[in-house]
Amino acid sequence: MDMKEANIAEMTKRNILANAGYRCEVCGVALGYGKEEQHPQFYFIIPIVQGGEKKETNVAVLCPSDGEGFKEIERDLLLRKAMYREMAEPDT
Ligand SMILES: [Zn+2]
């Protein structure tokens, strides 16, 4: 599976990162844009080509190493998180 990093707006990325508590959603490592920090990578949980929506709840923030090895099992975990987020959204 060719997992391309999600092409999303900078503002949206900041929101997603804040919602994730500035941590990788798979391993929990701290993420940030500082020189010494692991830079966040953004991925669509359900790829757009597979019918995924271009919205925040369908985006996961991962550390670079988890981003590279984004596997089915991790996606299941993220899907569940995305579902909770969806329920917590007041306007959907
Ligand atoms: Zn990670």
PDB file of the backbone (N, CA, C, O) and the ligand in Angstrom, with CONECT records:
HET     ZN  A 101       1
ATOM      1  N   MET A   1       0.859  -1.207   0.000  1.00  0.00           N
ATOM      2  CA  MET A   1       0.000   0.000   0.000  1.00  0.00           C
ATOM      3  C   MET A   1       0.883   1.242   0.000  1.00  0.00           C
ATOM      4  O   MET A   1       1.806   1.370   0.805  1.00  0.00           O
ATOM      5  N   ASP A   2       0.590   2.120  -0.888  1.00  0.00           N
ATOM      6  CA  ASP A   2       1.335   3.367  -0.996  1.00  0.00           C
ATOM      7  C   ASP A   2       0.684   4.422  -0.104  1.00  0.00           C
ATOM      8  O   ASP A   2      -0.330   5.019  -0.467  1.00  0.00           O
ATOM      9  N   MET A   3       1.290   4.645   1.081  1.00  0.00           N
ATOM     10  CA  MET A   3       0.716   5.630   1.991  1.00  0.00           C
ATOM     11  C   MET A   3       1.386   6.971   1.778  1.00  0.00           C
ATOM     12  O   MET A   3       2.524   7.183   2.198  1.00  0.00           O
ATOM     13  N   LYS A   4       0.687   7.862   1.132  1.00  0.00           N
ATOM     14  CA  LYS A   4       1.235   9.205   0.944  1.00  0.00           C
ATOM     15  C   LYS A   4       0.814  10.072   2.110  1.00  0.00           C
ATOM     16  O   LYS A   4      -0.282   9.941   2.653  1.00  0.00           O
ATOM     17  N   GLU A   5       1.708  10.950   2.471  1.00  0.00           N
ATOM     18  CA  GLU A   5       1.359  11.870   3.549  1.00  0.00           C
ATOM     19  C   GLU A   5       0.199  12.740   3.084  1.00  0.00           C
ATOM     20  O   GLU A   5       0.171  13.208   1.945  1.00  0.00           O
ATOM     21  N   ALA A   6      -0.760  12.950   3.986  1.00  0.00           N
ATOM     22  CA  ALA A   6      -1.955  13.704   3.631  1.00  0.00           C
ATOM     23  C   ALA A   6      -1.604  15.149   3.273  1.00  0.00           C
ATOM     24  O   ALA A   6      -0.790  15.790   3.938  1.00  0.00           O
ATOM     25  N   ASN A   7      -2.228  15.637   2.226  1.00  0.00           N
ATOM     26  CA  ASN A   7      -2.019  17.010   1.785  1.00  0.00           C
ATOM     27  C   ASN A   7      -3.096  17.896   2.401  1.00  0.00           C
ATOM     28  O   ASN A   7      -4.177  18.059   1.836  1.00  0.00           O
ATOM     29  N   ILE A   8      -2.793  18.464   3.560  1.00  0.00           N
ATOM     30  CA  ILE A   8      -3.793  19.256   4.262  1.00  0.00           C
ATOM     31  C   ILE A   8      -3.218  20.585   4.718  1.00  0.00           C
ATOM     32  O   ILE A   8      -2.005  20.758   4.839  1.00  0.00           O
ATOM     33  N   ALA A   9      -4.117  21.505   4.962  1.00  0.00           N
ATOM     34  CA  ALA A   9      -3.717  22.876   5.289  1.00  0.00           C
ATOM     35  C   ALA A   9      -2.950  22.949   6.608  1.00  0.00           C
ATOM     36  O   ALA A   9      -3.185  22.162   7.525  1.00  0.00           O
ATOM     37  N   GLU A  10      -2.036  23.901   6.682  1.00  0.00           N
ATOM     38  CA  GLU A  10      -1.209  24.102   7.881  1.00  0.00           C
ATOM     39  C   GLU A  10      -2.050  24.298   9.150  1.00  0.00           C
ATOM     40  O   GLU A  10      -1.757  23.714  10.193  1.00  0.00           O
ATOM     41  N   MET A  11      -3.078  25.109   9.049  1.00  0.00           N
ATOM     42  CA  MET A  11      -3.948  25.369  10.202  1.00  0.00           C
ATOM     43  C   MET A  11      -4.588  24.087  10.707  1.00  0.00           C
ATOM     44  O   MET A  11      -4.642  23.829  11.910  1.00  0.00           O
ATOM     45  N   THR A  12      -5.070  23.294   9.767  1.00  0.00           N
ATOM     46  CA  THR A  12      -5.709  22.036  10.116  1.00  0.00           C
ATOM     47  C   THR A  12      -4.704  21.117  10.789  1.00  0.00           C
ATOM     48  O   THR A  12      -5.025  20.434  11.762  1.00  0.00           O
ATOM     49  N   LYS A  13      -3.488  21.107  10.266  1.00  0.00           N
ATOM     50  CA  LYS A  13      -2.444  20.281  10.868  1.00  0.00           C
ATOM     51  C   LYS A  13      -2.212  20.676  12.318  1.00  0.00           C
ATOM     52  O   LYS A  13      -2.052  19.816  13.184  1.00  0.00           O
ATOM     53  N   ARG A  14      -2.192  21.973  12.581  1.00  0.00           N
ATOM     54  CA  ARG A  14      -1.954  22.435  13.958  1.00  0.00           C
ATOM     55  C   ARG A  14      -3.088  21.972  14.879  1.00  0.00           C
ATOM     56  O   ARG A  14      -2.851  21.557  16.014  1.00  0.00           O
ATOM     57  N   ASN A  15      -4.328  22.050  14.369  1.00  0.00           N
ATOM     58  CA  ASN A  15      -5.474  21.581  15.161  1.00  0.00           C
ATOM     59  C   ASN A  15      -5.360  20.104  15.472  1.00  0.00           C
ATOM     60  O   ASN A  15      -5.569  19.671  16.605  1.00  0.00           O
ATOM     61  N   ILE A  16      -5.029  19.346  14.455  1.00  0.00           N
ATOM     62  CA  ILE A  16      -4.952  17.900  14.615  1.00  0.00           C
ATOM     63  C   ILE A  16      -3.850  17.544  15.618  1.00  0.00           C
ATOM     64  O   ILE A  16      -4.022  16.684  16.482  1.00  0.00           O
ATOM     65  N   LEU A  17      -2.730  18.225  15.476  1.00  0.00           N
ATOM     66  CA  LEU A  17      -1.604  17.989  16.380  1.00  0.00           C
ATOM     67  C   LEU A  17      -1.988  18.336  17.822  1.00  0.00           C
ATOM     68  O   LEU A  17      -1.657  17.599  18.751  1.00  0.00           O
ATOM     69  N   ALA A  18      -2.686  19.459  18.003  1.00  0.00           N
ATOM     70  CA  ALA A  18      -3.120  19.863  19.342  1.00  0.00           C
ATOM     71  C   ALA A  18      -4.099  18.837  19.914  1.00  0.00           C
ATOM     72  O   ALA A  18      -4.006  18.466  21.084  1.00  0.00           O
ATOM     73  N   ASN A  19      -5.038  18.382  19.081  1.00  0.00           N
ATOM     74  CA  ASN A  19      -6.017  17.393  19.541  1.00  0.00           C
ATOM     75  C   ASN A  19      -5.353  16.083  19.938  1.00  0.00           C
ATOM     76  O   ASN A  19      -5.849  15.372  20.812  1.00  0.00           O
ATOM     77  N   ALA A  20      -4.253  15.767  19.310  1.00  0.00           N
ATOM     78  CA  ALA A  20      -3.538  14.536  19.627  1.00  0.00           C
ATOM     79  C   ALA A  20      -2.610  14.725  20.828  1.00  0.00           C
ATOM     80  O   ALA A  20      -1.903  13.798  21.223  1.00  0.00           O
ATOM     81  N   GLY A  21      -2.617  15.932  21.408  1.00  0.00           N
ATOM     82  CA  GLY A  21      -1.780  16.195  22.571  1.00  0.00           C
ATOM     83  C   GLY A  21      -0.299  16.259  22.223  1.00  0.00           C
ATOM     84  O   GLY A  21       0.557  15.983  23.063  1.00  0.00           O
ATOM     85  N   TYR A  22       0.001  16.631  20.963  1.00  0.00           N
ATOM     86  CA  TYR A  22       1.396  16.736  20.491  1.00  0.00           C
ATOM     87  C   TYR A  22       2.145  15.429  20.649  1.00  0.00           C
ATOM     88  O   TYR A  22       3.333  15.406  20.972  1.00  0.00           O
ATOM     89  N   ARG A  23       1.414  14.320  20.410  1.00  0.00           N
ATOM     90  CA  ARG A  23       2.042  13.004  20.496  1.00  0.00           C
ATOM     91  C   ARG A  23       1.633  12.142  19.314  1.00  0.00           C
ATOM     92  O   ARG A  23       0.556  12.299  18.739  1.00  0.00           O
ATOM     93  N   CYS A  24       2.537  11.221  18.971  1.00  0.00           N
ATOM     94  CA  CYS A  24       2.237  10.237  17.928  1.00  0.00           C
ATOM     95  C   CYS A  24       1.041   9.393  18.394  1.00  0.00           C
ATOM     96  O   CYS A  24       1.002   8.946  19.540  1.00  0.00           O
ATOM     97  N   GLU A  25       0.074   9.179  17.502  1.00  0.00           N
ATOM     98  CA  GLU A  25      -1.132   8.452  17.885  1.00  0.00           C
ATOM     99  C   GLU A  25      -0.913   6.945  17.949  1.00  0.00           C
ATOM    100  O   GLU A  25      -1.793   6.212  18.400  1.00  0.00           O
ATOM    101  N   VAL A  26       0.237   6.478  17.510  1.00  0.00           N
ATOM    102  CA  VAL A  26       0.546   5.055  17.607  1.00  0.00           C
ATOM    103  C   VAL A  26       1.434   4.767  18.816  1.00  0.00           C
ATOM    104  O   VAL A  26       1.084   3.934  19.651  1.00  0.00           O
ATOM    105  N   CYS A  27       2.568   5.438  18.919  1.00  0.00           N
ATOM    106  CA  CYS A  27       3.521   5.085  19.982  1.00  0.00           C
ATOM    107  C   CYS A  27       3.565   6.116  21.110  1.00  0.00           C
ATOM    108  O   CYS A  27       4.141   5.839  22.162  1.00  0.00           O
ATOM    109  N   GLY A  28       2.978   7.289  20.921  1.00  0.00           N
ATOM    110  CA  GLY A  28       2.899   8.270  21.989  1.00  0.00           C
ATOM    111  C   GLY A  28       4.128   9.149  22.164  1.00  0.00           C
ATOM    112  O   GLY A  28       4.211   9.911  23.128  1.00  0.00           O
ATOM    113  N   VAL A  29       5.074   9.054  21.256  1.00  0.00           N
ATOM    114  CA  VAL A  29       6.277   9.888  21.372  1.00  0.00           C
ATOM    115  C   VAL A  29       5.889  11.359  21.143  1.00  0.00           C
ATOM    116  O   VAL A  29       4.985  11.656  20.362  1.00  0.00           O
ATOM    117  N   ALA A  30       6.582  12.267  21.829  1.00  0.00           N
ATOM    118  CA  ALA A  30       6.285  13.694  21.700  1.00  0.00           C
ATOM    119  C   ALA A  30       6.682  14.193  20.309  1.00  0.00           C
ATOM    120  O   ALA A  30       7.735  13.835  19.782  1.00  0.00           O
ATOM    121  N   LEU A  31       5.816  15.025  19.728  1.00  0.00           N
ATOM    122  CA  LEU A  31       6.047  15.564  18.401  1.00  0.00           C
ATOM    123  C   LEU A  31       6.035  17.082  18.430  1.00  0.00           C
ATOM    124  O   LEU A  31       5.338  17.690  19.243  1.00  0.00           O
ATOM    125  N   GLY A  32       6.802  17.688  17.549  1.00  0.00           N
ATOM    126  CA  GLY A  32       6.814  19.146  17.461  1.00  0.00           C
ATOM    127  C   GLY A  32       7.650  19.580  16.283  1.00  0.00           C
ATOM    128  O   GLY A  32       8.162  18.753  15.529  1.00  0.00           O
ATOM    129  N   TYR A  33       7.787  20.901  16.127  1.00  0.00           N
ATOM    130  CA  TYR A  33       8.518  21.422  14.975  1.00  0.00           C
ATOM    131  C   TYR A  33       9.905  21.940  15.347  1.00  0.00           C
ATOM    132  O   TYR A  33      10.600  22.530  14.520  1.00  0.00           O
ATOM    133  N   GLY A  34      10.302  21.713  16.609  1.00  0.00           N
ATOM    134  CA  GLY A  34      11.626  22.161  17.026  1.00  0.00           C
ATOM    135  C   GLY A  34      12.732  21.310  16.409  1.00  0.00           C
ATOM    136  O   GLY A  34      12.485  20.230  15.873  1.00  0.00           O
ATOM    137  N   LYS A  35      13.942  21.821  16.496  1.00  0.00           N
ATOM    138  CA  LYS A  35      15.085  21.148  15.877  1.00  0.00           C
ATOM    139  C   LYS A  35      15.305  19.758  16.465  1.00  0.00           C
ATOM    140  O   LYS A  35      15.623  18.810  15.747  1.00  0.00           O
ATOM    141  N   GLU A  36      15.131  19.652  17.774  1.00  0.00           N
ATOM    142  CA  GLU A  36      15.405  18.386  18.464  1.00  0.00           C
ATOM    143  C   GLU A  36      14.208  17.446  18.488  1.00  0.00           C
ATOM    144  O   GLU A  36      14.306  16.321  18.978  1.00  0.00           O
ATOM    145  N   GLU A  37      13.089  17.904  17.965  1.00  0.00           N
ATOM    146  CA  GLU A  37      11.870  17.117  18.084  1.00  0.00           C
ATOM    147  C   GLU A  37      11.626  16.269  16.841  1.00  0.00           C
ATOM    148  O   GLU A  37      12.137  16.546  15.756  1.00  0.00           O
ATOM    149  N   GLN A  38      10.823  15.223  17.043  1.00  0.00           N
ATOM    150  CA  GLN A  38      10.376  14.436  15.903  1.00  0.00           C
ATOM    151  C   GLN A  38       9.250  15.201  15.228  1.00  0.00           C
ATOM    152  O   GLN A  38       8.279  15.591  15.877  1.00  0.00           O
ATOM    153  N   HIS A  39       9.378  15.411  13.956  1.00  0.00           N
ATOM    154  CA  HIS A  39       8.369  16.196  13.258  1.00  0.00           C
ATOM    155  C   HIS A  39       7.128  15.355  12.970  1.00  0.00           C
ATOM    156  O   HIS A  39       7.231  14.205  12.541  1.00  0.00           O
ATOM    157  N   PRO A  40       5.948  15.946  13.212  1.00  0.00           N
ATOM    158  CA  PRO A  40       4.713  15.197  12.972  1.00  0.00           C
ATOM    159  C   PRO A  40       4.482  14.924  11.482  1.00  0.00           C
ATOM    160  O   PRO A  40       4.793  15.751  10.624  1.00  0.00           O
ATOM    161  N   GLN A  41       3.931  13.748  11.203  1.00  0.00           N
ATOM    162  CA  GLN A  41       3.545  13.376   9.836  1.00  0.00           C
ATOM    163  C   GLN A  41       2.048  13.129   9.854  1.00  0.00           C
ATOM    164  O   GLN A  41       1.512  12.555  10.802  1.00  0.00           O
ATOM    165  N   PHE A  42       1.386  13.563   8.809  1.00  0.00           N
ATOM    166  CA  PHE A  42      -0.075  13.468   8.780  1.00  0.00           C
ATOM    167  C   PHE A  42      -0.517  12.490   7.703  1.00  0.00           C
ATOM    168  O   PHE A  42      -0.063  12.548   6.560  1.00  0.00           O
ATOM    169  N   TYR A  43      -1.417  11.586   8.095  1.00  0.00           N
ATOM    170  CA  TYR A  43      -1.885  10.567   7.151  1.00  0.00           C
ATOM    171  C   TYR A  43      -3.392  10.444   7.221  1.00  0.00           C
ATOM    172  O   TYR A  43      -3.995  10.553   8.288  1.00  0.00           O
ATOM    173  N   PHE A  44      -3.987  10.215   6.061  1.00  0.00           N
ATOM    174  CA  PHE A  44      -5.407   9.887   6.059  1.00  0.00           C
ATOM    175  C   PHE A  44      -5.555   8.453   6.562  1.00  0.00           C
ATOM    176  O   PHE A  44      -4.872   7.548   6.082  1.00  0.00           O
ATOM    177  N   ILE A  45      -6.443   8.253   7.523  1.00  0.00           N
ATOM    178  CA  ILE A  45      -6.660   6.920   8.080  1.00  0.00           C
ATOM    179  C   ILE A  45      -7.295   6.026   7.021  1.00  0.00           C
ATOM    180  O   ILE A  45      -6.811   4.927   6.747  1.00  0.00           O
ATOM    181  N   ILE A  46      -8.381   6.510   6.433  1.00  0.00           N
ATOM    182  CA  ILE A  46      -8.926   5.848   5.252  1.00  0.00           C
ATOM    183  C   ILE A  46      -8.462   6.681   4.062  1.00  0.00           C
ATOM    184  O   ILE A  46      -8.868   7.834   3.914  1.00  0.00           O
ATOM    185  N   PRO A  47      -7.610   6.099   3.210  1.00  0.00           N
ATOM    186  CA  PRO A  47      -7.111   6.879   2.073  1.00  0.00           C
ATOM    187  C   PRO A  47      -8.262   7.413   1.210  1.00  0.00           C
ATOM    188  O   PRO A  47      -9.305   6.775   1.069  1.00  0.00           O
ATOM    189  N   ILE A  48      -8.042   8.584   0.648  1.00  0.00           N
ATOM    190  CA  ILE A  48      -9.071   9.223  -0.177  1.00  0.00           C
ATOM    191  C   ILE A  48      -9.486   8.299  -1.325  1.00  0.00           C
ATOM    192  O   ILE A  48     -10.667   8.221  -1.665  1.00  0.00           O
ATOM    193  N   VAL A  49      -8.522   7.605  -1.917  1.00  0.00           N
ATOM    194  CA  VAL A  49      -8.842   6.696  -3.026  1.00  0.00           C
ATOM    195  C   VAL A  49      -9.733   5.535  -2.581  1.00  0.00           C
ATOM    196  O   VAL A  49     -10.389   4.897  -3.405  1.00  0.00           O
ATOM    197  N   GLN A  50      -9.752   5.267  -1.280  1.00  0.00           N
ATOM    198  CA  GLN A  50     -10.625   4.201  -0.766  1.00  0.00           C
ATOM    199  C   GLN A  50     -11.905   4.770  -0.179  1.00  0.00           C
ATOM    200  O   GLN A  50     -12.612   4.081   0.557  1.00  0.00           O
ATOM    201  N   GLY A  51     -12.205   6.010  -0.497  1.00  0.00           N
ATOM    202  CA  GLY A  51     -13.458   6.609  -0.045  1.00  0.00           C
ATOM    203  C   GLY A  51     -13.346   7.395   1.246  1.00  0.00           C
ATOM    204  O   GLY A  51     -14.365   7.819   1.792  1.00  0.00           O
ATOM    205  N   GLY A  52     -12.137   7.601   1.751  1.00  0.00           N
ATOM    206  CA  GLY A  52     -11.953   8.387   2.965  1.00  0.00           C
ATOM    207  C   GLY A  52     -12.300   9.845   2.729  1.00  0.00           C
ATOM    208  O   GLY A  52     -12.176  10.355   1.616  1.00  0.00           O
ATOM    209  N   GLU A  53     -12.737  10.510   3.788  1.00  0.00           N
ATOM    210  CA  GLU A  53     -13.120  11.907   3.672  1.00  0.00           C
ATOM    211  C   GLU A  53     -11.964  12.819   4.025  1.00  0.00           C
ATOM    212  O   GLU A  53     -11.127  12.495   4.867  1.00  0.00           O
ATOM    213  N   LYS A  54     -11.934  13.971   3.363  1.00  0.00           N
ATOM    214  CA  LYS A  54     -10.906  14.969   3.657  1.00  0.00           C
ATOM    215  C   LYS A  54     -11.357  15.814   4.835  1.00  0.00           C
ATOM    216  O   LYS A  54     -11.701  16.985   4.674  1.00  0.00           O
ATOM    217  N   LYS A  55     -11.353  15.221   6.012  1.00  0.00           N
ATOM    218  CA  LYS A  55     -11.710  15.973   7.208  1.00  0.00           C
ATOM    219  C   LYS A  55     -10.809  15.561   8.359  1.00  0.00           C
ATOM    220  O   LYS A  55     -10.161  14.514   8.335  1.00  0.00           O
ATOM    221  N   GLU A  56     -10.792  16.423   9.368  1.00  0.00           N
ATOM    222  CA  GLU A  56      -9.846  16.227  10.474  1.00  0.00           C
ATOM    223  C   GLU A  56      -9.956  14.858  11.131  1.00  0.00           C
ATOM    224  O   GLU A  56      -8.948  14.255  11.502  1.00  0.00           O
ATOM    225  N   THR A  57     -11.188  14.372  11.274  1.00  0.00           N
ATOM    226  CA  THR A  57     -11.362  13.099  11.965  1.00  0.00           C
ATOM    227  C   THR A  57     -10.782  11.937  11.173  1.00  0.00           C
ATOM    228  O   THR A  57     -10.589  10.852  11.723  1.00  0.00           O
ATOM    229  N   ASN A  58     -10.505  12.142   9.915  1.00  0.00           N
ATOM    230  CA  ASN A  58      -9.905  11.075   9.105  1.00  0.00           C
ATOM    231  C   ASN A  58      -8.394  11.248   8.968  1.00  0.00           C
ATOM    232  O   ASN A  58      -7.763  10.602   8.132  1.00  0.00           O
ATOM    233  N   VAL A  59      -7.826  12.110   9.781  1.00  0.00           N
ATOM    234  CA  VAL A  59      -6.379  12.326   9.705  1.00  0.00           C
ATOM    235  C   VAL A  59      -5.718  11.899  11.012  1.00  0.00           C
ATOM    236  O   VAL A  59      -6.165  12.271  12.097  1.00  0.00           O
ATOM    237  N   ALA A  60      -4.661  11.121  10.895  1.00  0.00           N
ATOM    238  CA  ALA A  60      -3.884  10.709  12.067  1.00  0.00           C
ATOM    239  C   ALA A  60      -2.549  11.426  12.024  1.00  0.00           C
ATOM    240  O   ALA A  60      -1.991  11.665  10.952  1.00  0.00           O
ATOM    241  N   VAL A  61      -2.044  11.764  13.196  1.00  0.00           N
ATOM    242  CA  VAL A  61      -0.707  12.347  13.278  1.00  0.00           C
ATOM    243  C   VAL A  61       0.238  11.307  13.871  1.00  0.00           C
ATOM    244  O   VAL A  61      -0.015  10.742  14.935  1.00  0.00           O
ATOM    245  N   LEU A  62       1.326  11.074  13.156  1.00  0.00           N
ATOM    246  CA  LEU A  62       2.262  10.017  13.537  1.00  0.00           C
ATOM    247  C   LEU A  62       3.692  10.545  13.554  1.00  0.00           C
ATOM    248  O   LEU A  62       4.006  11.556  12.925  1.00  0.00           O
ATOM    249  N   CYS A  63       4.556   9.836  14.290  1.00  0.00           N
ATOM    250  CA  CYS A  63       5.977  10.150  14.244  1.00  0.00           C
ATOM    251  C   CYS A  63       6.534   9.627  12.912  1.00  0.00           C
ATOM    252  O   CYS A  63       5.893   8.801  12.262  1.00  0.00           O
ATOM    253  N   PRO A  64       7.714  10.094  12.501  1.00  0.00           N
ATOM    254  CA  PRO A  64       8.233   9.671  11.194  1.00  0.00           C
ATOM    255  C   PRO A  64       8.371   8.155  11.054  1.00  0.00           C
ATOM    256  O   PRO A  64       8.093   7.615   9.983  1.00  0.00           O
ATOM    257  N   SER A  65       8.792   7.456  12.109  1.00  0.00           N
ATOM    258  CA  SER A  65       8.987   6.009  11.936  1.00  0.00           C
ATOM    259  C   SER A  65       7.661   5.264  11.847  1.00  0.00           C
ATOM    260  O   SER A  65       7.553   4.301  11.088  1.00  0.00           O
ATOM    261  N   ASP A  66       6.641   5.691  12.610  1.00  0.00           N
ATOM    262  CA  ASP A  66       5.339   5.044  12.479  1.00  0.00           C
ATOM    263  C   ASP A  66       4.680   5.420  11.153  1.00  0.00           C
ATOM    264  O   ASP A  66       3.954   4.619  10.564  1.00  0.00           O
ATOM    265  N   GLY A  67       4.935   6.627  10.697  1.00  0.00           N
ATOM    266  CA  GLY A  67       4.395   7.054   9.404  1.00  0.00           C
ATOM    267  C   GLY A  67       4.887   6.154   8.289  1.00  0.00           C
ATOM    268  O   GLY A  67       4.138   5.824   7.370  1.00  0.00           O
ATOM    269  N   GLU A  68       6.148   5.759   8.373  1.00  0.00           N
ATOM    270  CA  GLU A  68       6.713   4.903   7.325  1.00  0.00           C
ATOM    271  C   GLU A  68       6.177   3.491   7.385  1.00  0.00           C
ATOM    272  O   GLU A  68       6.022   2.834   6.356  1.00  0.00           O
ATOM    273  N   GLY A  69       5.892   3.024   8.587  1.00  0.00           N
ATOM    274  CA  GLY A  69       5.425   1.651   8.721  1.00  0.00           C
ATOM    275  C   GLY A  69       3.952   1.559   9.049  1.00  0.00           C
ATOM    276  O   GLY A  69       3.519   0.653   9.761  1.00  0.00           O
ATOM    277  N   PHE A  70       3.182   2.501   8.528  1.00  0.00           N
ATOM    278  CA  PHE A  70       1.746   2.584   8.812  1.00  0.00           C
ATOM    279  C   PHE A  70       1.047   1.305   8.338  1.00  0.00           C
ATOM    280  O   PHE A  70       0.852   1.105   7.139  1.00  0.00           O
ATOM    281  N   LYS A  71       0.674   0.449   9.284  1.00  0.00           N
ATOM    282  CA  LYS A  71       0.150  -0.865   8.920  1.00  0.00           C
ATOM    283  C   LYS A  71      -1.321  -0.990   9.251  1.00  0.00           C
ATOM    284  O   LYS A  71      -1.909  -0.149   9.932  1.00  0.00           O
ATOM    285  N   GLU A  72      -1.902  -2.081   8.739  1.00  0.00           N
ATOM    286  CA  GLU A  72      -3.338  -2.316   8.933  1.00  0.00           C
ATOM    287  C   GLU A  72      -3.725  -2.308  10.406  1.00  0.00           C
ATOM    288  O   GLU A  72      -4.733  -1.710  10.782  1.00  0.00           O
ATOM    289  N   ILE A  73      -2.928  -2.970  11.240  1.00  0.00           N
ATOM    290  CA  ILE A  73      -3.299  -3.073  12.652  1.00  0.00           C
ATOM    291  C   ILE A  73      -3.338  -1.698  13.305  1.00  0.00           C
ATOM    292  O   ILE A  73      -4.213  -1.408  14.120  1.00  0.00           O
ATOM    293  N   GLU A  74      -2.382  -0.862  12.937  1.00  0.00           N
ATOM    294  CA  GLU A  74      -2.373   0.487  13.480  1.00  0.00           C
ATOM    295  C   GLU A  74      -3.559   1.276  12.948  1.00  0.00           C
ATOM    296  O   GLU A  74      -4.141   2.102  13.651  1.00  0.00           O
ATOM    297  N   ARG A  75      -3.901   1.011  11.709  1.00  0.00           N
ATOM    298  CA  ARG A  75      -5.019   1.736  11.146  1.00  0.00           C
ATOM    299  C   ARG A  75      -6.326   1.399  11.883  1.00  0.00           C
ATOM    300  O   ARG A  75      -7.183   2.265  12.063  1.00  0.00           O
ATOM    301  N   ASP A  76      -6.470   0.137  12.307  1.00  0.00           N
ATOM    302  CA  ASP A  76      -7.658  -0.245  13.073  1.00  0.00           C
ATOM    303  C   ASP A  76      -7.763   0.580  14.349  1.00  0.00           C
ATOM    304  O   ASP A  76      -8.833   1.077  14.703  1.00  0.00           O
ATOM    305  N   LEU A  77      -6.638   0.712  15.027  1.00  0.00           N
ATOM    306  CA  LEU A  77      -6.599   1.498  16.259  1.00  0.00           C
ATOM    307  C   LEU A  77      -6.991   2.952  15.983  1.00  0.00           C
ATOM    308  O   LEU A  77      -7.774   3.550  16.721  1.00  0.00           O
ATOM    309  N   LEU A  78      -6.438   3.498  14.917  1.00  0.00           N
ATOM    310  CA  LEU A  78      -6.704   4.894  14.573  1.00  0.00           C
ATOM    311  C   LEU A  78      -8.146   5.085  14.135  1.00  0.00           C
ATOM    312  O   LEU A  78      -8.759   6.114  14.418  1.00  0.00           O
ATOM    313  N   LEU A  79      -8.684   4.082  13.441  1.00  0.00           N
ATOM    314  CA  LEU A  79     -10.081   4.152  13.019  1.00  0.00           C
ATOM    315  C   LEU A  79     -10.996   4.283  14.214  1.00  0.00           C
ATOM    316  O   LEU A  79     -11.961   5.047  14.197  1.00  0.00           O
ATOM    317  N   ARG A  80     -10.678   3.521  15.265  1.00  0.00           N
ATOM    318  CA  ARG A  80     -11.493   3.581  16.473  1.00  0.00           C
ATOM    319  C   ARG A  80     -11.403   4.973  17.100  1.00  0.00           C
ATOM    320  O   ARG A  80     -12.410   5.538  17.527  1.00  0.00           O
ATOM    321  N   LYS A  81     -10.191   5.516  17.149  1.00  0.00           N
ATOM    322  CA  LYS A  81     -10.012   6.876  17.674  1.00  0.00           C
ATOM    323  C   LYS A  81     -10.807   7.873  16.848  1.00  0.00           C
ATOM    324  O   LYS A  81     -11.456   8.768  17.389  1.00  0.00           O
ATOM    325  N   ALA A  82     -10.748   7.708  15.530  1.00  0.00           N
ATOM    326  CA  ALA A  82     -11.453   8.618  14.629  1.00  0.00           C
ATOM    327  C   ALA A  82     -12.947   8.573  14.894  1.00  0.00           C
ATOM    328  O   ALA A  82     -13.626   9.596  14.808  1.00  0.00           O
ATOM    329  N   MET A  83     -13.464   7.395  15.216  1.00  0.00           N
ATOM    330  CA  MET A  83     -14.887   7.254  15.488  1.00  0.00           C
ATOM    331  C   MET A  83     -15.295   8.031  16.734  1.00  0.00           C
ATOM    332  O   MET A  83     -16.345   8.673  16.769  1.00  0.00           O
ATOM    333  N   TYR A  84     -14.442   7.959  17.761  1.00  0.00           N
ATOM    334  CA  TYR A  84     -14.726   8.718  18.985  1.00  0.00           C
ATOM    335  C   TYR A  84     -14.732  10.211  18.702  1.00  0.00           C
ATOM    336  O   TYR A  84     -15.583  10.952  19.193  1.00  0.00           O
ATOM    337  N   ARG A  85     -13.771  10.632  17.906  1.00  0.00           N
ATOM    338  CA  ARG A  85     -13.679  12.054  17.569  1.00  0.00           C
ATOM    339  C   ARG A  85     -14.926  12.498  16.828  1.00  0.00           C
ATOM    340  O   ARG A  85     -15.477  13.572  17.070  1.00  0.00           O
ATOM    341  N   GLU A  86     -15.347  11.638  15.922  1.00  0.00           N
ATOM    342  CA  GLU A  86     -16.542  11.921  15.132  1.00  0.00           C
ATOM    343  C   GLU A  86     -17.738  12.153  16.067  1.00  0.00           C
ATOM    344  O   GLU A  86     -18.529  13.073  15.857  1.00  0.00           O
ATOM    345  N   MET A  87     -17.857  11.318  17.092  1.00  0.00           N
ATOM    346  CA  MET A  87     -18.972  11.420  18.028  1.00  0.00           C
ATOM    347  C   MET A  87     -18.877  12.680  18.878  1.00  0.00           C
ATOM    348  O   MET A  87     -19.887  13.248  19.293  1.00  0.00           O
ATOM    349  N   ALA A  88     -17.626  13.109  19.129  1.00  0.00           N
ATOM    350  CA  ALA A  88     -17.414  14.273  19.985  1.00  0.00           C
ATOM    351  C   ALA A  88     -17.625  15.586  19.226  1.00  0.00           C
ATOM    352  O   ALA A  88     -17.754  16.646  19.838  1.00  0.00           O
ATOM    353  N   GLU A  89     -17.657  15.512  17.915  1.00  0.00           N
ATOM    354  CA  GLU A  89     -17.841  16.719  17.092  1.00  0.00           C
ATOM    355  C   GLU A  89     -19.270  17.213  17.205  1.00  0.00           C
ATOM    356  O   GLU A  89     -20.208  16.474  16.904  1.00  0.00           O
ATOM    357  N   PRO A  90     -19.448  18.456  17.637  1.00  0.00           N
ATOM    358  CA  PRO A  90     -20.819  18.937  17.845  1.00  0.00           C
ATOM    359  C   PRO A  90     -21.594  19.198  16.545  1.00  0.00           C
ATOM    360  O   PRO A  90     -22.824  19.152  16.537  1.00  0.00           O
ATOM    361  N   ASP A  91     -20.883  19.467  15.461  1.00  0.00           N
ATOM    362  CA  ASP A  91     -21.604  19.936  14.262  1.00  0.00           C
ATOM    363  C   ASP A  91     -21.766  18.873  13.177  1.00  0.00           C
ATOM    364  O   ASP A  91     -22.060  19.196  12.027  1.00  0.00           O
ATOM    365  N   THR A  92     -21.573  17.610  13.543  1.00  0.00           N
ATOM    366  CA  THR A  92     -21.790  16.570  12.527  1.00  0.00           C
ATOM    367  C   THR A  92     -22.728  15.483  13.044  1.00  0.00           C
ATOM    368  O   THR A  92     -23.023  14.529  12.324  1.00  0.00           O
TER     369      THR A  92
HETATM  370 ZN    ZN A 101       5.102   6.825  16.721  1.00  0.00          ZN2+
END
